[in-house]
Amino acid sequence: MSKKFPQKIQQAVKRGDVIPYEKVLRGYSREDRAEIAEKARYLKAAMELRKVRKQLHLSQEELAKKMVVKREFISRIESGRQNVTLDTLYRIAEVTGKEFRLSFR
């Protein structure tokens, strides 16, 4: 198993309490793995948005009002069901007083 996981997780895997995601993914077809990876990208953005919103003690409704969008739009973003454009990310940063940075690694 990869050393990138904390020791507690490595021990849980050894005991059989947790299955490494690599092993789980091996059970899916190449196409399914690609679809899972694509959805994971949106979920990462969703988790970051939710984290920022919660840090600022904003409800979805309050953030939506600041952005002049419907609360359902924020809900879809936070659930990973909404494709987020760069424009939307910059608008979120603007209304929350945060800086949006894009980087390639």
Secondary structure, 3 states (H helix, E strand, C coil): CCCCCCHHHHHHHHHCCCCCHHHHHHCCCHHHHHHHHHHHHHHHHHHHHHHHHHHCCCCHHHHHHHHCCCHHHHHHHHCCCCCCCHHHHHHHHHHHCCCCCCCCC
